[in-house]
Amino acid sequence: MLNNIGQTMRSIRKNKGYTQHYVSSGLLSQSAYSKFELHRIDILASSFMALLEKVDVSLDEFHYIMNDFQYTRRQKFINDFFRTTFNHPNKLRQLITESERLLSDSEDQLVSDIQCICTALIVLHETGSIEQACNHVDTVWERLSKHENWYLIDIRLINSILFIFPIETAIHIAKNALKRLNIYKNFQDTYKIEINIRVNFSLLLIKYNKFKSALVVLEEAIPLCKRHGAYREMAICYGRKGICLKNLNMDSPEEYTEKAVTVLSILEEKKLEEMLYTEIKNYY
């Protein structure tokens, strides 16, 4: 395992076949860079970021390499949360247990926020009470709502709590999240977050019989899914479009529900097929 930043940078540099002169040129003296690799001096954060760009490694990838090509316990916890299906109480309880372990080591706002959200989602699942669930995330939303800018992690958190708020509040939050996400439109894989927000937003609107608004959201989501090859999400959008068309007495709703089932069948997404059938049964 690589124990420090300098040792990790040295390993990356040597694996890429770069010399110390090449990596440090224009950034640090070769002598200072050599001492940095040997963990004898620290360097400015700006110099470190410039070195990462020189070796074409992102900060996230650097941390992953330094941790022996594994996520840190904290990062694994965060990843697990955002990959979790939020109607699985047992998984949410596991996340709460892990959050308690992490928070016992140090104060961490993000971990604390995720703990509150998991608790709220369990309460919502067990009681069906939005009011009771809201009590656990009010502090999270109160803090985020005051931010002048929302960063990607903020938007991902907000996406995870949409179903916990009353519908009008949730609509306002979702629209605001999509608007603020627009400034990231050219950054990495931001489209994945936008698709997730639109997919969640559409179901929220359908649950409250706002089929016309849901259809607008889906019509914007489907081309986005096609463009980026997000076929699972596209199938879900097709199914929900069929639900909206049926409830609005518009033409060919079954065309879209059948498309959805076909795509999920080809992808062998059995659980998503079951979820879609449940939605069709409940809202069609």
TADAUR-V801420 format. One line per field, one symbol per residue. ss: DSSP state (H for helix, E for strand, - for the rest). burial: I if it has 16 or more other C-alpha atoms within 10 Angstrom, else O. A space follows every 50 residues. Layout:
ss->???
burial->???
This chain:
ss->----HHHHHHHHHHHH---HHHHH-----HHHHHHHH-------HHHHHH HHHH----HHHHHHHH------HHHHHHHHHHH-----HHHHHHHHHHHH HHHHH---HHHHHHHHHHHHHHHHHHH--HHHHHHHHHHHHHHHH----- -HHHHHHHHH-HHH--HHHHHHHHHHHHHHHHHH-----HHHHHHHHHHH HHHHHHH---HHHHHHHHHHHHHHHHHH--HHHHHHHHHHHHHHHHH--- --HHHHHHHHHHHHHH---HHHHHHHHHHHHHH-
burial->OOOOIIIIIIIIIOOOOOOIOOIIOOIIOIOIIIOIIOOOOOOOOOOIOI IIOIOOIOOOOIIOIIIOOOIOOIOOIIOOIOOOOIOOIOIIOOIIOIIO OIOOOOOOOIIIIIIIIIIIIIIIIOOOOIOOIIOIIIOIIOOIOOOOOI OOOIIIIIIIIIIIIOIOOIIOIIOOIIOIIOOOOOOOOOIOIIIIIIII IIIIIIOOOIIIOIIOIIOOIIOIIOOOOIIIIIIIIIIIIIIIIIIOOO OOIIOIIOIIIOIIOOOOOOOIIOOIIOIOOOOI
